[in-house]
Amino acid sequence: MSDVVIAMSGVRVRRGTAWILSDVDWTVRADERWVLLGPNGAGKSTLINIAATRLHPTRGSVTILGETLGLSDVFDLRPRIGLVGTSLTETIPAREKVRDVVLTASWGITGRWREEYADADLRRADGLLALLGIADLADRAFGSLSDGERKRAQIARALMSDPEMLLLDEPAAGLDLGGREALVQRLSAMATSPDAPTSVLVTHHVEEIPVGTTHAMLLREGRVVAQGVVSDVLTGEHLTAAYGLPIDVERREGRWLARARA
């Protein structure tokens, strides 16, 4: 069995007359932990939406978990992919209990109705809430949570179906410093766990990259600037090319820090 989780070749995406992704080749293997970085409009979210089977490329070939987009039923494929993004928050009823936010992922829905859940489902949901550090919030209404707590609840939900791949589209967006650091700590614990699924994180900031991240891709204007082992990609030279600004970068105890060059 192949260990390739994502395989893209010559991927291009056009909106109107503009190409928002151009000639992207990308391979993600099992047990790798990727981060995608680049300025606004670089194509990061477009790329993650293709990986999530929510978007098909205009040109090029894409294989996700061994299935070729355009030749496979994406509705059979999507339960194998955990997705965390801003669009999910809008679909979750504010009154929904946090435990039910996680549980309903088993049916691929938001908003509990009359569906039944086994005791094993309840135990798994509670275990995931504990893993993300929000077990004490299980009976709270989702709408009463802070932004950071909501993000952790969504990650627990994304893991509920035991996905083979986890896609995180800017999970720290809008969080304050404390919320961001708490989330990065949780993501770092997941990234270093041998039982965690293959993951791809989209972010704007190197400070949000979890410890345990193995690979990185830098994008600019829909094109790949650099990709590969994280320490080879996150260099001052590559970040300068991606952001169009002289940048220095350093790594301390597994965490990254970038700043404009004086």
TIPARO-325887 format. One record per residue: x, y, z of N, C-alpha, C, O, CB in turn; residue in three letters. Coordinates in steps of 0.02 Angstrom, whole numbers, padded with zeros to 5 digits, always signed. Atoms other than C-alpha are relative to their C-alpha. Glycine has a CB too. Example, Ala and Ser with C-alpha at 12.3 -4.5 7.8 and 13.67 -1.06 7.14 Angstrom:
2
+00045-00059+00000+00615-00225+00390+00045+00060+00000+00097+00059+00033-00050+00001+00062ALA -00042-00059-00003+00684-00053+00357-00039+00055+00037-00014+00110+00045+00020+00023-00071SER 
***
This chain:
262
+00042-00060+00000+00000+00000+00000+00044+00062+00000+00092+00066+00038-00048+00001+00062MET -00039-00061+00006+00066+00172-00048-00006+00041+00063-00059+00043+00095-00022+00040-00061SER +00002-00045-00058+00114+00292+00091-00013+00072-00020-00008+00117+00021+00065-00005+00040ASP +00013-00068+00025+00070+00443-00018-00071+00020+00020-00119-00015+00003+00010+00004-00077VAL +00065-00024-00023-00072+00543+00060-00027+00053-00049-00087+00052-00065+00006+00030+00070VAL +00018-00050+00050-00075+00692-00061+00050-00003-00057+00111-00004-00045-00002+00072+00031ILE -00044-00003+00059-00005+00691-00238-00031+00049-00050-00085+00035-00077+00011-00071-00032ALA +00023-00049+00048-00026+00845-00348+00053+00010-00053+00113+00013-00038-00017+00068+00034MET -00046-00010+00056+00052+00869-00519-00028+00051-00048-00083+00043-00075+00014-00067-00036SER +00020-00051+00048+00043+01024-00627-00066+00034+00016-00104+00052-00029-00004-00029-00068GLY +00065-00027-00020-00103+01093-00526-00004+00075-00013+00041+00113+00006-00013-00014+00075VAL +00014-00071+00013-00174+01258-00586-00073+00014+00015-00117-00028+00002+00017+00018-00074ARG +00068-00021-00015-00329+01352-00529-00010+00071-00027+00030+00116-00013-00015-00003+00077VAL +00014-00066+00030-00406+01497-00625-00066+00027+00027-00116-00010+00033-00002-00005-00077ARG +00062-00036-00018-00534+01624-00565-00006+00059-00048+00034+00106-00045+00001+00024+00076ARG +00006-00051+00052-00596+01730-00709+00059-00005-00047+00070-00058-00078-00004+00071+00031GLY -00058+00001+00044-00441+01777-00806+00065-00009+00039+00119-00011+00010+00004+00065-00040THR -00060+00004-00042-00321+01759-00658+00013-00071+00022-00033-00108+00040-00007+00046+00062ALA -00021+00065-00026-00223+01604-00613+00020+00010+00073+00069+00045+00088+00059-00031-00042TRP -00016-00008-00071-00224+01590-00423+00044-00056+00027+00070-00051+00082-00065+00004+00041ILE -00051+00051-00011-00121+01430-00424+00029-00018-00067-00007-00025-00116-00029-00064+00037LEU -00032+00014+00064+00007+01391-00557+00053-00055+00008+00101-00046+00045+00032+00064-00029SER -00050+00053+00007+00099+01227-00591+00028-00023+00068+00088-00024+00080+00058+00025-00043ASP -00021+00024-00066+00101+01161-00413+00008-00076-00001-00038-00113-00018-00052+00020+00054VAL -00014+00071-00010+00182+00991-00386+00012-00009+00075+00052+00027+00105+00063-00024-00042ASP -00004+00007-00073+00164+00926-00208-00015-00072+00019-00065-00101-00003-00049+00048+00035TRP +00011+00067-00026+00181+00758-00122+00006+00000+00076+00056+00024+00103+00051-00050-00032THR +00000+00007-00073+00136+00725+00059-00005-00074+00016-00049-00109-00009-00060+00041+00033VAL -00001+00071-00018+00176+00556+00136-00026-00010+00072-00028+00036+00112+00072-00028-00006ARG +00027+00017-00066+00103+00468+00287+00050+00019+00054+00111+00010+00047-00017-00075+00003ALA -00039-00018-00060+00165+00530+00456+00039+00065-00008+00075+00084+00038+00048-00055+00017ASP -00032-00066+00007+00229+00696+00385-00046+00053+00030-00107+00045+00032+00015+00016-00074GLU +00036-00056-00027+00178+00859+00466+00021+00063-00039+00078+00086-00033+00014+00009+00078ARG -00016-00055+00045+00170+01004+00341-00028+00066+00026-00078+00068+00061-00027-00015-00070TRP +00026-00067-00010+00150+01191+00357+00004+00037-00066+00054+00032-00101+00039+00038+00057VAL +00001-00042+00060+00100+01307+00213+00000+00072+00022-00041+00093+00064-00063-00016-00044LEU -00006-00071-00017+00153+01489+00224+00004+00042-00063+00022+00018-00117+00062+00012+00044LEU -00005-00048+00055+00144+01642+00113-00043+00059+00013-00087+00057+00057-00019-00033-00066GLY +00040-00060-00011+00070+01816+00101-00073-00010-00020-00090-00061-00050+00029+00059-00039PRO +00070+00003+00021-00115+01851+00077-00004-00007-00076+00032+00027-00113-00038+00063+00025ASN +00009+00010+00071-00173+01791-00092+00051-00046-00032+00054-00051-00093+00002+00064-00035GLY -00052+00044+00027-00029+01668-00111-00028-00066-00027+00003-00099-00068+00052-00015+00053ALA +00030+00062+00023-00148+01521-00138-00003-00055+00053-00019-00112+00037+00037-00025-00059GLY -00004+00051-00053-00132+01432+00030-00068-00033+00011-00074-00094+00011+00024+00032+00065LYS +00066+00028-00014-00318+01411+00065-00028-00036-00061-00063-00086-00053-00049+00055+00022SER +00021+00035+00061-00351+01364-00116+00031-00070-00001-00003-00119-00017+00020+00039-00063THR -00034+00065+00000-00223+01225-00101-00030-00047+00053-00038-00106+00040+00076+00010+00013LEU +00028+00042-00053-00296+01162+00064-00071-00022-00019-00091-00077-00001-00002+00038+00066ILE +00066+00020+00021-00471+01162-00012+00002-00055-00053-00044-00096-00056-00038+00060-00028ASN -00008+00056+00047-00410+01051-00153+00016-00063+00038-00012-00116+00024+00056+00016-00051ILE -00017+00059-00040-00331+00934-00026-00060-00026+00038-00064-00086+00052+00057+00018+00049ALA +00060+00019-00037-00498+00933+00067-00055-00025-00046-00109-00041-00023-00025+00057+00041ALA +00048+00021+00053-00589+00885-00097-00058+00049-00005-00110+00031-00032-00026-00070+00015THR +00052-00051+00006-00691+01046-00083+00007+00040-00065-00037+00079-00082+00002+00047+00059ARG -00014-00038+00061-00615+01115-00244+00040-00044-00048+00086-00078-00028+00039+00066+00016LEU -00037+00036+00051-00557+01037-00407+00043+00049-00039+00021+00105-00053-00048-00039-00047HIS -00043-00045+00038-00411+01111-00503-00026+00011-00071-00061-00031-00099+00071-00027-00001PRO +00017-00014+00070-00435+01192-00672+00041-00046-00046+00015-00071-00096+00013+00073-00018THR -00044+00045+00038-00288+01090-00737+00043-00039+00050+00051-00019+00108+00045+00039-00050ARG -00044+00040-00042-00173+00956-00669-00035-00059+00031-00096-00066+00025+00029+00043+00054GLY +00027+00061-00031-00198+00793-00575+00010+00002+00075+00061+00027+00100+00032-00063-00031SER -00002+00001-00073-00235+00767-00391-00023-00068+00024-00076-00093+00004-00045+00057+00030VAL +00019+00063-00033-00238+00606-00291+00002+00012+00075+00052+00034+00103+00048-00059-00021THR +00007-00008-00072-00298+00610-00111-00015-00068+00031-00066-00100+00014-00056+00052+00019ILE +00009+00064-00034-00279+00454-00002-00013-00056-00050-00055-00099-00039-00058+00005+00050LEU +00004+00052+00050-00259+00349-00157-00056+00007-00050-00062-00034-00096-00006-00065+00032GLY +00057-00011+00045-00414+00418-00244+00013+00062-00044+00035+00113-00019-00065+00009+00039GLU -00012-00055+00048-00403+00529-00400-00061+00045-00004-00116+00022-00019+00017-00028-00068THR +00055-00047+00005-00510+00686-00397-00026+00000-00072+00012+00001-00120+00023+00072+00021LEU +00032+00003+00065-00634+00683-00540-00019-00070-00020-00060-00080-00065+00045+00029-00051GLY +00015+00070+00015-00638+00493-00542-00026-00038+00061-00040-00097+00057+00061-00035-00027LEU +00021+00032-00062-00692+00459-00363-00058+00039+00031-00069+00097+00016+00059-00004+00050SER +00055-00032-00036-00842+00496-00252+00028+00037+00060+00050+00006+00108-00054-00053+00022ASP -00031-00039-00054-00784+00638-00141-00039-00008+00065-00011+00004+00119+00003+00073-00020VAL +00039+00008-00061-00926+00603-00019+00021-00062+00039+00010-00066+00100-00074-00003-00017PHE -00030+00057-00034-00846+00436+00020+00069+00017+00027+00092-00011+00077+00005-00061-00047ASP -00068-00019-00018-00676+00519+00032+00003+00049+00059+00048+00044+00101+00035+00029-00060LEU -00003-00054-00050-00716+00668+00144-00002-00024+00072+00032+00007+00114-00057+00047-00011ARG -00003+00022-00070-00751+00568+00304+00069-00023+00022+00083-00029+00082-00049-00056+00011PRO -00068+00021-00016-00569+00511+00294+00046+00060+00012+00105+00051+00027+00028-00044-00055ARG -00039-00062-00006-00512+00693+00304-00030+00043+00055-00090+00059+00054+00001+00039-00067ILE +00022-00047-00051-00523+00803+00459+00017+00070-00022+00074+00084-00040+00032-00017+00068GLY -00010-00069+00024-00545+00987+00415-00019+00049+00053-00074+00045+00081-00039+00012-00065LEU +00014-00054-00047-00534+01138+00529+00009+00066-00038+00064+00080-00063+00046-00003+00064VAL -00004-00063+00035-00574+01307+00451-00053+00048+00024-00099+00028+00060-00006-00010-00076GLY +00047-00050-00024-00669+01468+00480-00071-00013-00024-00119+00007+00010+00022+00069-00023THR +00067+00013+00026-00816+01410+00373-00039-00047+00045-00101-00044+00046+00004-00028-00070SER +00035+00048-00043-00856+01271+00498-00035+00035+00057-00091+00016+00075+00049-00052+00027LEU +00028-00035-00058-00888+01391+00642-00071+00026-00015-00115+00023+00028+00045+00058+00021THR +00064-00030+00018-01033+01472+00548-00056-00051-00005-00114-00033-00002+00007+00036-00065GLU +00051+00052+00008-01123+01305+00527-00020-00033+00066-00068-00072+00067+00024-00052-00048THR +00013+00032-00064-01121+01254+00712-00049+00043+00040-00035+00101+00053+00065-00011+00040ILE +00048-00038-00040-01276+01307+00811+00031+00025+00065+00066-00012+00099-00062-00042+00016PRO -00030-00030-00060-01228+01425+00953-00021-00037+00063+00016-00039+00112-00019+00074+00005ALA +00025+00034-00060-01335+01324+01077+00025-00072+00005+00013-00105+00055-00075+00002+00000ARG -00022+00070+00001-01255+01158+01030+00051-00012+00057+00097+00027+00066+00033-00018-00068GLU -00048+00017-00052-01166+01075+01177+00066-00021-00033+00066-00051-00087-00026-00057+00045LYS -00066+00014+00029-00980+01057+01148+00009-00075-00014+00037-00094-00065+00056+00024+00047VAL -00005+00072+00012-00989+00868+01167-00036-00020-00064-00012-00062-00102-00029-00040+00060ARG +00038+00016+00060-01121+00863+01030+00032+00028-00063+00025+00000-00117-00071+00027+00006ASP -00039-00026+00057-01014+00973+00917+00049-00053-00024+00058-00062-00085+00038+00065+00020VAL -00048+00053+00017-00887+00832+00922-00036-00062-00024-00017-00092-00075+00045-00017+00060VAL +00036+00061+00016-01011+00688+00918-00029+00000-00071-00025-00050-00107-00056-00011+00050LEU +00035-00002+00064-01104+00746+00763+00046-00009-00060+00023-00021-00116-00037+00066-00008THR -00047+00015+00055-00946+00727+00659-00006-00072-00022+00011-00088-00079+00072+00015+00022ALA +00009+00070+00018-00985+00541+00662-00050-00009-00057-00045-00055-00097-00023-00041+00060SER +00050+00002+00053-01133+00577+00548+00014+00052-00054-00022+00057-00103-00070+00013+00030TRP -00017-00051+00049-01048+00717+00453-00048+00058-00001-00060+00088-00054+00003-00031-00068GLY +00049-00054-00004-01174+00845+00514+00020+00049+00056+00064+00034+00096-00071-00028+00012ILE -00005-00046-00057-01181+00997+00628-00071+00012+00025-00117+00022-00014+00035+00068-00019THR +00066-00007-00028-01327+01014+00747-00031-00068+00013-00054-00102-00033-00045+00041-00046GLY +00027+00067-00017-01385+00859+00841-00076+00000-00006-00110+00048+00012+00020-00020+00072ARG +00072+00005+00010-01559+00798+00798-00025-00063+00034-00027-00065+00096-00019-00001-00076TRP +00027+00062-00030-01628+00621+00825+00046-00060-00011+00028-00116+00004-00068-00015-00029ARG -00046+00056+00012-01477+00519+00776+00024-00030+00066+00026+00004+00117+00061+00024-00042GLU -00022+00036-00059-01413+00389+00899+00076-00010-00001+00106-00017-00054-00036-00068+00006GLU -00071+00010-00006-01236+00368+00963+00014-00056+00050-00019-00062+00102+00036+00065+00021TYR -00020+00054-00044-01153+00217+01041+00041+00026+00058+00068+00081+00055+00039-00054-00039ALA -00041-00020-00057-01067+00222+01209+00072+00012-00021+00106+00056+00007-00002-00054+00055ASP -00069-00009+00024-00902+00204+01116+00010+00069-00031+00063+00099-00024+00018-00055-00051ALA -00004-00067+00029-00941+00365+01022+00005+00053+00055+00044+00101+00049-00061+00014-00045ASP -00001-00048-00055-00974+00457+01184+00068+00000+00035+00095+00053+00052-00055-00017+00051LEU -00066+00004-00032-00812+00393+01260+00053+00032-00043+00098+00066-00018+00019-00073+00015ARG -00050-00029+00045-00713+00444+01106-00006+00077+00000+00045+00112+00002-00009-00027-00072ARG +00009-00072-00001-00789+00619+01104+00029+00030+00064+00064+00081+00061-00075+00018-00006ALA -00026-00026-00063-00749+00645+01288+00076-00006+00004+00109+00037+00031-00032-00037+00059ASP -00072+00009+00001-00574+00576+01262+00035+00054-00042+00088+00078-00024+00018-00068-00026GLY -00029-00051+00043-00541+00699+01121-00004+00069+00033+00042+00110+00026-00035+00001-00068LEU +00005-00063-00036-00605+00845+01224+00054+00004+00054+00083+00057+00066-00070+00008+00031LEU -00053+00001-00050-00484+00791+01360+00068+00011-00032+00110+00047-00006+00000-00067+00039ALA -00063-00007+00037-00342+00778+01233+00013+00073-00016+00070+00096-00013-00001-00042-00064LEU -00007-00070+00018-00375+00958+01181-00006+00047+00060-00005+00108+00053-00052+00019-00052LEU +00000-00041-00061-00387+01017+01361-00064+00036+00015-00064+00087+00050+00054+00049-00004GLY +00064-00035-00012-00572+01064+01361-00053-00049+00024-00113-00039+00010-00023+00036-00064ILE +00048+00048-00026-00653+00915+01446-00052+00032+00045-00110+00011+00047+00035-00056+00038ALA +00045-00033-00047-00730+01032+01574-00052+00043-00036-00098+00070-00004+00040+00043+00048ASP +00047-00041+00039-00823+01123+01434-00052-00043-00037-00091-00016-00077+00038+00043-00050LEU +00041+00045+00040-00916+00970+01369-00074+00018-00001-00108+00010-00052+00007-00070+00026ALA +00072-00016-00004-01088+01029+01428-00015+00074-00010-00072+00096-00002-00026-00022+00067ASP +00010-00071+00015-01062+01213+01385-00027+00009-00070-00016-00034-00114+00066+00039+00009ARG +00023-00017+00067-01147+01293+01236+00059+00024-00042+00100+00063-00018-00056+00054+00002ALA -00056-00018+00044-01029+01313+01089+00006+00076-00006+00061+00103-00007-00008-00032-00069PHE -00001-00072+00009-01079+01495+01070+00027+00039+00059+00042+00098+00053-00068+00023-00015GLY -00025-00034-00060-01021+01534+01247+00076-00005+00007+00104+00023+00053-00034-00028+00062SER -00072+00012-00005-00841+01480+01214+00040+00060-00026+00015+00099-00067+00019-00063-00037LEU -00046-00049+00029-00694+01595+01182+00023-00025-00068+00011-00083-00085+00062+00012+00047SER -00024+00021+00066-00615+01592+01009+00049-00058+00005+00045-00105-00034+00034+00059-00035ASP -00048+00054-00008-00473+01482+01071-00033-00065+00018-00013-00118-00007+00051+00019+00052GLY +00037+00061-00019-00593+01358+01151-00038-00027-00059-00042-00088-00068-00048+00015+00059GLU +00035+00023+00059-00695+01351+00992+00047-00036-00049+00029-00087-00078-00035+00059-00036ARG -00047+00031+00046-00541+01312+00889+00018-00070+00025+00022-00117-00015+00064+00042-00007LYS -00018+00066-00027-00495+01169+01006-00059-00049-00006-00049-00108-00019+00021+00005+00073ARG +00059+00043+00009-00674+01102+00999-00005-00023-00072-00023-00081-00085-00064+00038+00021ALA +00002+00019+00071-00665+01104+00809+00053-00052-00017+00042-00097-00058+00008+00061-00044GLN -00052+00050+00012-00502+01007+00811-00021-00067+00028-00011-00119-00004+00067+00022+00031ILE +00026+00062-00028-00580+00878+00926-00052-00030-00047-00053-00091-00058-00031+00011+00070ALA +00050+00023+00047-00725+00867+00804+00033-00031-00062+00012-00083-00087-00047+00057-00021ARG -00034+00024+00060-00606+00846+00657+00032-00068+00010+00039-00106-00037+00053+00050-00022ALA -00032+00065-00015-00524+00698+00745-00050-00055+00016-00031-00113+00022+00048+00009+00058LEU +00051+00047-00023-00688+00614+00792-00005-00062-00045-00013-00118-00020-00067+00034+00005MET +00008+00057+00047-00698+00505+00635+00065-00037-00013+00070-00076-00060-00027+00025-00065SER -00066+00032+00007-00516+00449+00657+00027+00009-00071+00040-00040-00105-00005-00075+00018ASP -00019-00014+00069-00462+00535+00495+00072-00022-00015+00114-00028+00030-00008+00074-00016PRO -00068+00018+00023-00311+00482+00394+00042+00063-00013+00103+00059-00017-00003-00043-00063GLU -00034-00063+00012-00269+00665+00363-00037+00056+00035-00099+00058+00034+00006+00014-00077MET +00029-00057-00034-00297+00824+00463+00024+00064-00033+00084+00075-00040+00019+00000+00075LEU -00015-00063+00034-00306+00993+00375-00023+00058+00044-00081+00061+00064-00035+00003-00071LEU +00014-00055-00046-00296+01151+00481+00012+00066-00037+00070+00084-00050+00044-00005+00064LEU -00005-00063+00038-00332+01315+00390-00003+00059+00048-00057+00079+00070-00057+00005-00053ASP -00008-00057-00045-00268+01458+00500-00038-00010+00066-00080+00031+00084-00025+00063-00034GLU +00037+00013-00062-00328+01382+00665+00013+00052+00054-00028+00059+00100+00018-00067+00027PRO -00015-00050-00052-00245+01521+00767-00023+00070-00019-00011+00117+00019+00074+00001+00014ALA +00022-00067+00022-00323+01665+00670-00048+00030+00051-00095-00002+00073-00035-00005-00070ALA +00044-00036-00045-00401+01794+00785+00012-00013+00074-00021+00016+00117-00069-00017-00015GLY -00013+00015-00071-00328+01721+00946+00048+00050+00030+00091+00077-00005+00027-00071+00007LEU -00049-00042-00034-00239+01826+01075+00062-00043+00016+00063-00102+00000-00030+00031+00066ASP -00063+00035-00011-00063+01779+01132-00009-00063+00041+00019-00116+00025+00050+00046+00034LEU +00010+00058-00042-00121+01663+01270-00037-00056-00036-00019-00115-00031-00038+00019+00061GLY +00038+00050+00038-00248+01576+01159+00042-00033-00054+00038-00094-00065-00061+00032-00031GLY -00043+00028+00052-00122+01555+01019+00050-00049+00029+00059-00104+00002+00038+00056-00036ARG -00051+00044-00029+00011+01481+01133-00031-00064+00027+00000-00118+00021+00037+00037+00055GLU +00033+00060-00024-00113+01361+01213-00016-00047-00058-00008-00107-00053-00064+00018+00039ALA +00016+00041+00059-00167+01303+01040+00063-00031-00029+00063-00090-00047-00037+00041-00052LEU -00062+00026+00029+00011+01285+00976+00028-00057+00044+00055-00106+00017+00053+00056-00006VAL -00022+00054-00044+00054+01180+01129-00039-00064-00013-00010-00119-00015-00007+00020+00073GLN +00041+00059+00014-00091+01063+01092+00018-00030-00068+00022-00091-00075-00075+00018+00002ARG -00019+00024+00067-00044+01052+00908+00069-00033+00001+00081-00081-00035-00002+00057-00051LEU -00067+00029-00006+00137+01017+00956-00004-00070+00030+00030-00116+00008+00045+00044+00043SER +00009+00065-00030+00081+00873+01067-00027-00050-00051-00007-00108-00052-00047+00004+00060ALA +00027+00044+00052-00019+00802+00922+00053-00015-00053+00059-00073-00075-00061+00033-00033MET -00049+00010+00054+00122+00828+00795+00054-00049+00020+00082-00082-00023+00031+00067-00018ALA -00052+00045-00023+00244+00730+00902-00027-00068+00021+00012-00111+00043+00038+00031+00058THR +00030+00064-00018+00122+00587+00935+00001-00047-00060-00019-00028-00115-00073+00010+00025SER -00002+00047+00056+00149+00431+00828-00070-00022-00022-00077-00049-00077+00040-00061+00019PRO +00068+00021+00017-00039+00400+00830-00040+00055-00037-00095+00042-00061-00038-00019+00062ASP +00036-00055+00033-00086+00569+00755+00000-00009-00076+00046-00038-00103+00032+00068+00019ALA +00002+00007+00073-00141+00578+00572+00050+00047-00033+00074+00095-00003-00070+00014-00025PRO -00038-00046+00041-00039+00658+00435-00036+00068+00002-00097+00070-00001+00008-00026-00073THR +00032-00065-00007-00069+00846+00448+00030+00052-00046+00089+00049-00064+00004+00023+00072SER -00021-00059+00038-00060+01006+00347-00030+00061+00034-00090+00065+00044-00023-00004-00076VAL +00020-00061-00035-00067+01175+00434+00012+00060-00046+00066+00067-00075+00038+00009+00067LEU -00007-00064+00036-00098+01341+00345+00005+00056+00052-00037+00060+00097-00060+00012-00049VAL -00008-00056-00046-00035+01495+00436+00035+00057-00035+00067+00048-00087+00038-00021+00063THR -00036-00058+00025+00031+01670+00406+00065+00012+00039+00108+00050+00017-00044+00062+00005HIS -00054-00017-00046+00156+01666+00549+00042-00060+00020+00014-00112+00040-00028+00034+00062HIS -00043+00056-00018+00307+01555+00581-00005-00014+00075+00009-00070+00096+00072+00015-00019VAL +00007+00010-00072+00276+01580+00768-00055-00049+00017-00058-00074+00073-00013+00066+00034GLU +00056+00046-00012+00120+01472+00750+00015-00071-00023-00028-00115-00019-00062+00025-00036GLU -00018+00068+00023+00214+01321+00681+00013-00044+00061+00056-00028+00102+00062+00003-00046ILE -00010+00044-00057+00201+01177+00806+00068-00035-00001+00095-00050-00055-00056-00051+00004PRO -00057+00044-00005+00352+01084+00869-00021-00068-00029-00077-00091-00018+00025-00007+00075VAL +00016+00064+00032+00361+00920+00772-00018+00005-00073-00025-00045-00108-00057-00032+00036GLY +00012-00010+00072+00323+00997+00602+00061-00023-00039+00118-00006-00022-00016+00075-00016THR -00055+00030+00037+00428+00904+00474+00015+00033-00067+00072+00033-00089-00014-00073-00011THR -00008-00026+00068+00399+00991+00306-00036+00067-00006-00082+00082+00032-00026-00050-00052HIS +00030-00065+00011+00355+01163+00240-00003+00016-00074+00036-00009-00114+00040+00055+00036ALA +00005-00027+00068+00298+01248+00080-00012+00074+00005-00054+00097+00044-00058-00035-00040MET +00010-00072+00006+00313+01433+00040-00030+00016-00067-00007-00008-00119+00068+00038+00010LEU +00035-00019+00061+00195+01509-00088+00002+00076-00008+00002+00113+00040-00072-00025+00001LEU +00007-00071+00017+00191+01677-00175-00034+00006-00067-00011-00023-00117+00070+00037-00001ARG +00038-00012+00062+00063+01731-00306-00016-00065-00036-00011-00070-00097+00039+00047-00046GLU +00022+00063+00028+00006+01553-00331+00054-00048-00022+00039-00101-00050-00043+00013-00057GLY -00056+00043+00020+00178+01480-00360+00041-00022+00061+00044+00014+00111+00045+00035-00051ARG -00041+00026-00055+00290+01374-00250+00068+00035-00001+00104+00033-00052+00009-00077-00006VAL -00066-00031-00007+00442+01471-00188+00050-00053+00022+00106-00056-00003-00002+00058+00050VAL -00043+00054-00025+00515+01323-00092-00043-00050+00036-00095-00033+00064+00056+00029+00047ALA +00034+00051-00038+00459+01159-00018+00048-00056+00017+00097-00068-00019-00061-00028-00038GLN -00043+00055-00021+00537+01014+00076+00006-00003+00076-00039+00019+00111+00070+00007-00031GLY -00012+00005-00072+00610+00979+00248-00002+00070+00030+00026+00117+00002+00068-00034+00015VAL +00015-00067-00028+00559+01122+00362+00062+00042+00012+00061+00102-00002-00037-00008+00065VAL -00061-00039-00014+00736+01173+00412+00034+00024-00064+00071+00073-00062+00048-00042+00041SER -00029-00022+00064+00787+01185+00228-00042+00055-00032-00016+00096-00070+00006-00059-00047ASP +00045-00047+00032+00635+01288+00179-00004+00067+00038-00004+00120+00007-00070-00030-00007VAL +00009-00061-00039+00619+01412+00322+00067+00034+00013+00093+00033+00069-00035-00015+00067LEU -00062-00039-00003+00774+01514+00286-00015+00072-00016-00067+00088-00045+00053-00029-00049THR +00009-00070+00016+00795+01701+00274-00007+00012-00074-00047+00053-00096+00057+00040+00028GLY +00002-00008+00073+00826+01686+00088-00068-00018-00029-00096+00020-00069+00054-00042-00033GLU +00064+00022+00027+00667+01589+00053-00058+00043+00025-00103+00059-00014-00013-00073+00019HIS +00053-00042-00026+00556+01693+00168+00002+00070-00032-00050+00100-00044+00006+00006+00076LEU -00006-00064+00035+00624+01852+00088-00030-00004-00069-00064+00043-00091+00074+00021-00004THR +00028+00008+00067+00579+01785-00083-00076-00007+00002-00110+00017-00043+00030-00062-00033ALA +00072+00010-00004+00404+01735-00025-00037+00063+00018-00091+00076-00009-00015-00054+00050ALA +00036-00058-00025+00359+01896+00064+00023+00066-00030-00008+00118-00018+00007+00003+00075TYR -00023-00061+00033+00458+02023-00038+00027+00051+00048+00026+00111+00034-00056+00031-00037GLY -00027-00044-00052+00538+02094+00119+00059-00036+00032+00053-00095+00047-00054+00020+00053LEU -00057+00034-00032+00711+02058+00193-00018-00026+00069-00037+00013+00113+00061+00048+00005PRO +00022+00032-00063+00675+01935+00335+00056-00043+00028+00089-00080-00009-00063-00042-00012ILE -00044+00046-00036+00784+01851+00463-00043-00049+00040-00096-00031+00065+00049+00039+00048ASP +00038+00052-00034+00726+01689+00542+00047-00041+00044+00104-00053+00026-00037-00045-00050VAL -00039+00042-00045+00786+01585+00688-00045-00051+00033-00107-00044+00033+00037+00042+00053GLU +00037+00054-00032+00735+01429+00781+00027-00009+00071+00087-00015+00082+00006-00066-00040ARG -00019+00009-00070+00734+01411+00970-00043-00055+00031-00104-00049+00035-00009+00067+00039ARG +00034+00055-00034+00690+01248+01057-00059-00025-00041-00112-00041-00014-00023+00022+00069GLU +00051+00027+00044+00591+01191+00907-00050+00050-00026-00089+00033-00071-00035-00053+00034GLY +00046-00051+00022+00493+01354+00885+00037+00050-00045+00097+00060-00039-00032+00037+00060ARG -00028-00045+00049+00520+01480+00745-00017+00072+00017-00068+00087+00047-00025-00017-00070TRP +00009-00072-00010+00539+01669+00752+00026+00036-00063+00081+00023-00085+00036+00026+00064LEU -00020-00038+00059+00544+01788+00602-00010+00074+00013-00057+00094+00048-00039-00022-00063ALA +00007-00072-00006+00571+01975+00592+00031+00033-00061+00076+00006-00093+00032+00027+00065ARG -00030-00038+00055+00608+02106+00460+00073+00017+00017+00089+00035+00073-00040+00065-00014ALA -00071-00014-00009+00794+02131+00436+00011+00074+00012-00015+00116-00025+00040-00024-00060ARG -00014-00070-00015+00859+02292+00514+00043+00030-00054+00061+00088-00051+00035+00007+00069ALA 
***
